[in-house]
Amino acid sequence: MNPDARTDLFSDGYNAVTRSWIHLGGVQYAVKYVDQTTIKSYEPSRKSELGVLFVCVLLAFWIFYRIVANELSLGLGWLALVACAVVILMAGYAAFMKPNSHQVHVRFKNGEQIVFQTKQSSTAHQFQNAILSALDYLDYHDTDAAKPTVVLASVEPTQLTAIAGSKADVVRIDDAVLKDAALKDADKSDSSD
């Protein structure tokens, strides 16, 4: 096995992508079966949080007015104002600062689909890019570019070299085979004239 196949292209502690595998939720999926990856971003619904925020701000103004008008005891009024302030802060965070959810959907050739979910857009893009890099690596090594190619490597017409990665194999072709091939080519050109 290629040692690069075990190198993490992405890792967040629980999930990882190597050149051969996607590790998600304790399950391994083979990269070579990935058909498509897409990123989807989901913005949380903020309507209810905005409603709570609006009601609490109105309530805080009403309580403050009641304290100033001496219609509410000072201790109870300030306690109610502090409670409103806490609810306003929590609703404000949820309404304006709560992060979006980002999901990377990975579909396999058999129709199965897995989902990687994160709050960080950059993490989602790193996960997807790692899968795409692994697919590019597999595509390169599955193409003809990685298979042996026969090239002329000598002045001698009877010696050809097959290049296969880092190891070159010399293949000798008999002169009779070359002469026979030349005669066949000559016959074809004569018959076409």
RABELMO-V470649 format. One record per helix or strand of 2 or more residues. SS is the DSSP state (hx for helix, st for strand). FROM is the first residue (numbers start at 0). TO is the last residue. Records with the same first field share a line. If there is no record, write none. Layout:
SS = FROM-TO ; FROM-TO
This chain:
hx = 2-5 ; 30-32 ; 46-67 ; 73-96 ; 120-141 ; 143-145 ; 174-191
st = 9-10 ; 15-16 ; 20-23 ; 26-29 ; 33-41 ; 100-107 ; 112-117 ; 148-151 ; 158-163 ; 166-171
